[in-house]
Amino acid sequence: MSGAEAINATSPTHIPMSIPQNPEPHVMALLLTVLLLVLVLPFVYKVIEENLEPFFLTMGIITVAGLYTMGIISAEGVKELAKIAMKTPVFISGVPIGITQVVLIAGLVFYYFHEQIYGGIRSLYNKLGPFMFGVVFVTFFGLTSSIISVIVTAVILAEVAAALPITRSTRVKFVVIAAFAVGMGAALTPVGEPLSTIAISKLGKHFTYLLDLIGYLIIPGVIAISLLAGKVLSTDKSSAQEFKAEYTETLYTVIMRAVKVYMFVAALELLGNGFTPLVVWYFSKIPGYILYWVNMISAILDNATLTAAEIGPQLTEFQVKSALMGLIISGGMLIPGNIPNIVASGRLKITSKEWARIGVPLGLVLMTVYFIIVEVLKL
């Protein structure tokens, strides 16, 4: 493959790639096979579902190795990508504090002080009542996640859900619903989550740009989702007297959860960069209203990765709005799609099937509602 036949593209983390101008069958076969395996196997095999982090990491390594053998990425590029994948889980904007440390530190705090913390959460739950607790908690943290970061909010969400005196089925529903609100709210400022940080950086816009652009869509959505979360809690069949949530974590499980989060984030970095050829060949050429739906792929690839590949100053404001809304909403549909999903599912041992059973239908409803608002009514 000569330089004249290739596109000098960069991956979301600026790893140089030599991508052929036209799709090549063997590259497409690799990427589509990996995509299919990542999407299907966790729902088919229990052993994979229970070991999602090493599975995703393995798929990421296979993808990068395949692209290297096909000449898409150089040996130096592989080394650089490996460094980035190892650093991303423990660094934020060059600062040595990342999702892994936050999950570990928060886990240790709850481990040593869980009696006091759980007691306070249950007391507030009883005072407000299930419905109001759900509405207030999800609205507050859904919107403040854009300030305190989605990582911190995700840890709080998981631990609060673990402390509530509710059945497991209600807990799963509540967490999945709340994760949508947290993921959406975090996108309002560049300190909220990687998606918004990348979008602001690539567009060269000011701090409140996304709040100005999509705030009128996100804020009512977070409030609507909080009402649904409150409804779920209010219909729980147990009570504080009948059902008492117990803290079951050990020091080992606290540490291993942080290790698994590290593996998951590193895996998504490899997968996201590995799918760059697919984005270059197809995503960049798709009309906005179709891209909105195609962006549901962020449910398994992490929406920040696709933001890095799709968003740029060449897009109109309407195109930016359309692409971002598709990415933000669909990120809540499956566990790999967003940080809150990864953290909460790991802490509460929510399986891929359990998450998808709630997340996919809710995501499709939200996608449809926002499609009508943004793409049809063009509000």
C-alpha positions in Angstrom: 0.0 0.0 0.0 1.7 3.2 -1.1 1.2 6.6 0.4 -0.8 7.8 -2.6 -3.3 5.1 -1.9 -3.7 5.9 1.8 -5.2 8.5 4.0 -2.9 9.9 6.6 -5.4 9.7 9.4 -5.0 9.7 13.2 -6.9 7.7 15.7 -8.9 9.4 18.5 -5.7 9.6 20.6 -3.7 10.9 17.7 -1.9 7.6 16.8 -0.9 8.0 13.1 -2.5 5.4 10.8 -2.1 4.6 7.1 -5.6 3.9 6.1 -6.4 3.0 2.5 -8.7 5.4 0.7 -11.1 2.7 -0.1 -12.4 0.0 2.3 -10.3 -3.2 2.2 -12.1 -6.5 2.7 -9.6 -8.0 5.1 -9.6 -5.0 7.4 -13.4 -4.8 7.3 -13.6 -8.5 8.1 -11.4 -8.0 11.2 -13.3 -5.0 12.5 -16.7 -6.4 11.9 -15.8 -9.7 13.4 -14.5 -8.1 16.6 -17.6 -5.8 16.7 -19.9 -8.8 16.4 -18.0 -10.8 19.1 -18.0 -7.9 21.5 -21.7 -7.3 21.0 -22.9 -11.0 21.1 -20.6 -13.2 23.2 -21.2 -11.5 26.6 -24.9 -12.3 26.1 -24.3 -15.9 25.0 -21.6 -17.2 27.3 -21.8 -16.8 31.1 -18.1 -17.1 31.6 -17.5 -14.1 29.3 -20.3 -12.2 30.9 -18.6 -12.7 34.3 -15.2 -11.8 32.9 -16.1 -8.8 30.8 -13.0 -6.8 31.5 -10.4 -9.3 30.3 -12.6 -10.3 27.4 -12.8 -6.7 26.2 -9.0 -6.2 26.7 -8.3 -9.4 24.7 -10.6 -8.1 21.9 -8.7 -4.7 22.0 -5.3 -6.4 21.7 -6.5 -8.6 18.8 -7.8 -5.6 17.0 -4.6 -3.6 17.3 -2.5 -6.7 16.5 -4.6 -7.3 13.4 -4.2 -3.7 12.2 -0.5 -3.9 12.7 -0.1 -7.1 10.6 -2.2 -5.4 7.9 0.0 -2.4 7.8 -2.6 0.1 9.1 -0.6 1.0 12.2 3.2 0.9 12.6 5.2 -0.8 15.4 5.9 2.7 16.8 2.2 3.4 16.7 1.4 0.2 18.6 3.9 1.1 21.3 2.4 4.5 21.6 -1.1 3.2 21.7 -0.1 0.7 24.4 1.3 3.5 26.5 -1.8 5.6 26.1 -4.0 2.6 27.0 -2.0 2.0 30.2 -2.1 5.7 31.2 -5.7 6.6 30.4 -7.2 4.8 33.4 -4.9 6.5 35.8 -4.5 10.0 34.3 -6.9 12.9 33.5 -5.6 15.7 31.4 -2.0 14.8 32.4 -2.8 14.8 36.1 -2.0 11.5 37.8 -5.5 10.9 39.1 -8.0 8.9 37.0 -11.0 6.7 37.2 -9.0 3.8 38.8 -7.8 5.8 41.7 -11.2 7.4 42.3 -12.9 4.0 42.3 -10.2 2.6 44.7 -10.2 5.5 47.1 -14.0 5.7 47.2 -14.2 2.0 47.7 -11.8 2.1 50.6 -13.7 5.0 52.2 -17.0 3.1 52.0 -15.2 -0.1 53.2 -13.9 1.6 56.4 -16.9 3.8 57.1 -19.8 1.9 55.5 -21.9 1.7 58.7 -22.0 5.5 59.1 -22.5 6.2 55.4 -25.1 3.5 54.9 -27.0 4.7 58.0 -27.1 8.2 56.7 -28.3 7.2 53.3 -31.1 5.0 54.7 -32.1 7.7 57.1 -32.5 10.2 54.2 -34.3 7.6 52.2 -36.9 7.1 55.0 -37.3 10.8 55.5 -37.9 11.7 51.9 -39.7 8.6 50.9 -38.8 6.4 47.9 -40.2 8.5 45.2 -38.8 11.9 46.4 -35.5 10.3 47.2 -35.2 8.9 43.7 -36.2 12.2 42.1 -34.0 14.4 44.2 -30.9 12.1 44.1 -31.0 11.5 40.4 -31.7 15.1 39.5 -29.1 16.5 41.8 -26.3 14.1 40.8 -27.4 14.0 37.2 -26.8 17.7 36.8 -23.9 18.1 39.2 -22.0 15.3 37.4 -21.0 18.0 34.9 -19.2 19.8 37.8 -17.9 17.0 40.1 -17.2 14.7 37.1 -18.9 11.6 36.0 -16.3 9.4 37.7 -17.0 10.7 41.2 -20.7 10.7 40.5 -20.6 7.1 39.2 -19.0 5.9 42.5 -21.5 7.7 44.6 -24.4 6.3 42.5 -23.1 2.7 42.9 -22.6 3.0 46.7 -25.9 4.8 47.4 -27.8 2.2 45.3 -26.0 -0.6 47.3 -27.1 1.0 50.6 -30.8 1.4 49.7 -33.2 -1.1 51.4 -34.6 -2.4 48.2 -34.7 -5.7 46.3 -32.1 -6.5 43.7 -34.4 -6.2 40.8 -35.4 -2.7 41.8 -31.7 -1.8 42.5 -30.8 -2.9 38.9 -33.6 -0.8 37.4 -32.8 2.2 39.5 -29.1 2.1 38.7 -29.5 1.7 34.9 -32.0 4.5 34.8 -29.9 6.8 37.0 -26.8 6.0 34.9 -28.6 7.5 31.9 -29.2 10.7 33.8 -25.6 10.9 35.0 -24.2 10.3 31.6 -26.4 12.9 30.0 -25.8 15.6 32.6 -22.0 15.1 32.6 -21.9 16.2 29.0 -22.8 19.8 29.8 -19.3 20.9 30.7 -15.8 19.9 29.6 -14.9 18.8 33.2 -17.9 16.4 33.3 -16.7 13.5 31.2 -14.3 12.7 28.3 -16.9 13.1 25.6 -17.5 16.8 26.5 -13.8 17.4 27.1 -12.9 16.1 23.6 -15.8 17.9 21.9 -14.9 21.3 23.3 -11.2 20.7 22.5 -11.8 19.7 18.9 -14.3 22.4 18.2 -12.1 25.1 19.9 -15.1 26.4 21.9 -15.6 28.0 25.3 -16.4 26.3 28.6 -20.2 26.7 28.4 -20.6 25.9 24.7 -22.2 22.5 25.2 -24.5 23.9 27.9 -25.6 26.6 25.5 -25.9 24.1 22.6 -27.7 21.1 24.2 -28.5 22.2 27.7 -32.2 22.8 26.8 -32.3 19.2 25.7 -30.3 17.6 28.5 -31.7 19.3 31.6 -35.4 18.4 31.0 -34.3 14.9 30.0 -32.4 14.4 33.3 -35.5 15.6 35.2 -37.8 13.3 33.3 -35.4 10.3 33.9 -35.3 11.2 37.7 -39.1 11.0 37.8 -38.9 7.5 36.3 -36.2 6.6 38.9 -38.4 7.8 41.7 -41.3 5.8 40.3 -39.2 2.6 40.2 -38.2 3.1 43.9 -41.8 3.8 44.9 -43.0 0.6 43.5 -40.5 -1.6 45.3 -42.1 -4.4 47.2 -39.8 -4.3 50.2 -39.4 -1.8 53.0 -36.7 -0.6 55.3 -38.1 -2.9 58.0 -38.5 -6.0 55.8 -35.3 -5.7 53.8 -32.0 -4.4 55.0 -29.2 -3.9 52.5 -25.9 -5.2 53.9 -22.4 -4.2 53.1 -20.7 -7.3 51.7 -17.5 -5.9 50.2 -14.1 -7.2 51.3 -10.7 -5.4 51.0 -9.9 -7.8 48.2 -13.1 -7.1 46.2 -12.5 -3.3 46.6 -9.0 -3.6 45.1 -10.1 -6.0 42.4 -12.9 -3.7 41.3 -10.4 -0.9 40.7 -8.2 -3.4 38.8 -11.1 -4.4 36.6 -12.1 -0.8 35.9 -8.5 -0.2 34.8 -8.7 -3.1 32.4 -12.0 -2.0 31.0 -10.9 1.6 30.3 -7.7 0.4 28.8 -9.6 -2.1 26.6 -12.0 0.6 25.4 -9.0 2.8 24.5 -7.6 0.0 22.3 -10.9 -0.8 20.7 -11.9 2.8 20.1 -8.6 3.5 18.3 -8.7 0.2 16.5 -12.1 1.1 14.9 -10.7 4.3 13.3 -10.6 2.9 9.8 -14.3 2.1 10.0 -15.1 5.6 11.1 -13.0 7.1 8.4 -14.5 5.0 5.6 -18.1 5.2 6.6 -19.1 7.4 9.6 -17.6 10.6 8.1 -19.8 10.2 5.0 -23.1 9.4 6.7 -25.8 12.1 6.7 -26.5 13.6 10.2 -30.0 12.1 10.6 -28.6 8.6 9.9 -25.4 9.1 11.9 -27.7 9.9 14.9 -28.9 6.3 14.8 -25.6 4.7 13.7 -24.0 6.3 16.8 -25.8 3.7 18.9 -22.6 1.8 18.4 -21.3 3.9 21.2 -23.2 1.5 23.5 -20.2 -0.8 23.1 -17.3 1.4 22.0 -17.5 4.3 24.6 -19.0 7.5 23.3 -15.9 9.5 24.0 -14.0 7.5 21.3 -16.6 8.2 18.6 -16.7 11.9 19.7 -13.0 12.1 19.0 -13.5 10.6 15.6 -16.6 12.4 14.4 -16.7 15.9 15.9 -14.7 18.7 14.3 -14.9 22.4 13.3 -16.0 21.4 9.8 -19.4 20.4 11.1 -22.3 22.7 11.3 -23.8 23.5 14.8 -26.8 21.4 13.9 -24.6 18.4 12.9 -22.6 18.7 16.1 -25.9 18.7 18.1 -27.3 15.7 16.3 -24.1 13.6 16.6 -23.6 14.4 20.3 -27.2 13.7 21.3 -27.0 10.3 19.6 -23.7 9.5 21.3 -24.8 10.8 24.8 -28.0 8.9 24.9 -26.9 5.6 23.4 -23.9 5.4 25.8 -26.3 4.3 28.5 -27.7 1.3 26.7 -25.0 -1.3 27.5 -22.3 -1.6 30.1 -19.3 -0.6 28.0 -20.9 2.6 26.7 -20.1 4.9 29.6 -18.1 5.2 32.8 -21.2 5.2 35.2 -22.3 1.9 33.6 -18.8 0.3 34.1 -18.4 1.5 37.7 -22.0 0.7 38.9 -22.2 -2.7 37.2 -18.9 -3.7 38.7 -19.8 -2.6 42.2 -23.3 -4.2 42.1 -22.5 -7.2 40.0 -25.0 -6.3 37.3 -24.7 -8.6 34.3 -24.7 -7.6 30.7 -28.1 -9.2 30.2 -29.6 -7.4 33.2 -28.3 -4.0 32.0 -29.4 -4.5 28.5 -32.9 -5.6 29.6 -33.5 -2.1 31.0 -31.0 0.0 29.1 -31.8 -0.9 25.5 -35.6 -0.3 25.7 -35.1 3.0 27.7 -32.3 4.0 25.3 -34.5 3.4 22.2 -37.3 5.4 23.7 -35.0 8.3 24.5 -33.4 8.1 21.1 -36.8 8.2 19.4 -38.0 11.2 21.5 -34.8 13.2 20.8 -34.8 12.2 17.2 -38.3 13.8 16.8 -37.2 16.9 18.7 -33.8 17.4 17.0 -34.1 15.9 13.6 -37.8 16.2 12.7 -39.0 19.3 14.6 -35.4 20.8 14.5 -35.9 22.5 17.8 
